[in-house]
Amino acid sequence: MADFDRFPEIIARLDAAAQEGAREGAKLVEDSAKQRVPRVTGKLQRAIHVEEGVEGAYVIAGDKDVFYGHMVEHGTRHSPAHPFLLPALEEHRDEINALIAAHIERAIR
């Protein structure tokens, strides 16, 4: 079998590896965002979670009952912004990139 015949297999392994690294990275962001979010009732803090989609893992600040995470993050005309999600991502950006790279490196060995 020629090396190029293995491309679909290699791509699938790389995609799975990148997804695993992204899931681990999303968990880091979730934990950090929960520490950073302003706590009045604790509802928003409890609603921060990771969801997996076709294109990766996402940290969501809210749920069906707690819809206002973006208002806290970005502010409104009546209340100032209290960023918690983007700072959590920035805090772990290099670590997330390293996690994804490490998973990919293991996948190609």
C-alpha positions in Angstrom: 0.0 0.0 0.0 1.4 3.4 -0.9 1.8 5.9 1.8 -0.9 8.2 0.3 -3.4 5.4 0.6 -3.1 5.8 4.4 -4.2 9.5 4.3 -7.8 8.8 5.4 -6.6 6.8 8.4 -4.0 9.3 9.3 -6.5 12.2 9.0 -9.0 10.4 11.2 -6.3 9.7 13.9 -5.2 13.4 13.8 -8.8 14.6 14.0 -9.5 12.4 17.0 -6.3 13.5 18.7 -7.0 17.2 18.1 -10.5 16.7 19.5 -9.2 15.0 22.6 -6.7 17.9 23.2 -9.5 20.4 22.6 -11.8 18.6 25.2 -9.0 18.7 27.8 -8.4 22.4 27.0 -12.1 23.2 27.2 -12.2 21.6 30.7 -9.3 24.0 31.8 -11.2 27.0 30.5 -14.4 25.8 32.2 -12.7 25.4 35.5 -11.0 28.8 35.2 -14.2 30.6 34.1 -16.1 29.1 37.1 -13.5 30.6 39.4 -13.6 34.0 37.6 -17.3 34.5 37.1 -19.0 37.0 39.5 -21.1 35.1 42.0 -24.4 36.5 43.2 -26.6 33.5 43.3 -24.1 30.9 41.9 -26.5 30.0 39.1 -24.2 31.2 36.3 -21.2 29.5 37.8 -23.1 26.2 37.9 -24.3 26.7 34.3 -20.8 27.0 32.9 -20.1 23.7 31.1 -18.4 22.1 28.1 -20.4 20.9 25.1 -18.9 18.9 22.3 -19.9 19.6 18.7 -18.8 18.5 15.3 -16.1 21.1 15.1 -14.8 20.8 18.7 -15.4 21.4 22.3 -17.1 24.6 23.5 -17.3 26.2 26.8 -20.9 27.5 27.3 -21.7 30.1 29.9 -25.4 29.3 30.5 -28.2 26.8 30.0 -31.9 26.9 29.3 -32.6 28.6 32.6 -29.4 30.8 32.8 -29.4 32.8 29.6 -27.4 35.9 30.7 -23.8 34.7 30.6 -23.0 36.9 27.6 -24.5 39.9 29.4 -22.2 39.4 32.3 -19.2 38.8 30.0 -19.8 41.8 27.8 -22.0 44.1 29.9 -25.1 45.9 28.9 -26.0 49.5 28.8 -27.2 49.1 32.4 -24.3 47.1 33.8 -20.6 47.0 33.2 -18.8 44.1 31.7 -17.3 41.4 34.0 -15.3 39.3 31.6 -14.7 35.8 32.9 -14.8 33.5 29.8 -12.3 35.2 27.5 -9.8 35.8 30.3 -10.1 32.1 31.2 -9.3 31.2 27.6 -6.4 33.6 27.4 -5.0 32.2 30.6 -4.8 28.7 29.1 -4.2 29.5 25.4 -0.6 28.2 25.4 -1.5 25.2 27.5 -4.4 24.3 25.2 -2.2 24.6 22.1 0.4 22.4 23.8 -2.2 19.8 24.8 -3.5 19.6 21.2 0.0 19.4 19.8 0.9 16.6 22.3 -2.1 14.6 21.3 -1.4 15.0 17.6 2.3 14.0 18.2 1.2 10.8 20.0 -1.2 10.0 17.2 1.4 10.2 14.4 3.9 7.9 16.2 
